[in-house]
Amino acid sequence: MVDFMIEHEGIASERLKAVGYGSSQLKNTENPMAAENRRTEFEVIQ
């Protein structure tokens, strides 16, 4: 997603940071393969 935003949206790479949490922060802990666990979240900081 970061590469897409840099290449297609023109956002400077130094303004983005990707963090992967793997299985440590599941939305649905009862079903690790649930769709809601496969997501991208953005935090906007001004």
C-alpha positions in Angstrom: 0.0 0.0 0.0 2.9 2.4 0.8 4.4 1.8 -2.7 1.0 2.5 -4.3 0.6 5.8 -2.4 4.1 6.9 -3.3 3.9 5.9 -7.0 0.2 6.8 -7.8 -0.7 9.4 -5.3 2.6 11.3 -5.2 3.0 11.2 -1.4 6.6 11.6 -0.3 8.0 8.4 1.0 9.4 10.1 4.2 5.8 10.9 5.1 4.7 7.3 5.2 5.5 4.4 7.5 4.3 0.8 7.2 3.9 -1.4 10.3 2.9 -5.0 10.1 1.3 -6.6 13.2 0.7 -10.0 11.9 -1.5 -12.0 14.3 -0.8 -9.8 17.3 -3.7 -7.4 16.7 -6.6 -9.4 15.3 -10.0 -7.8 15.0 -11.6 -11.3 15.1 -9.6 -13.5 17.5 -12.0 -16.4 17.2 -11.3 -16.7 13.5 -7.8 -15.7 12.5 -8.6 -16.1 8.8 -11.6 -13.8 8.9 -11.8 -11.0 6.4 -11.7 -8.3 9.0 -8.3 -9.4 10.0 -6.9 -8.7 6.5 -6.9 -5.0 6.5 -5.0 -1.8 6.0 -5.5 1.0 8.5 -4.4 4.6 8.1 -3.7 7.1 10.9 -3.7 10.7 9.8 -1.4 13.0 11.8 -1.4 16.7 11.2 
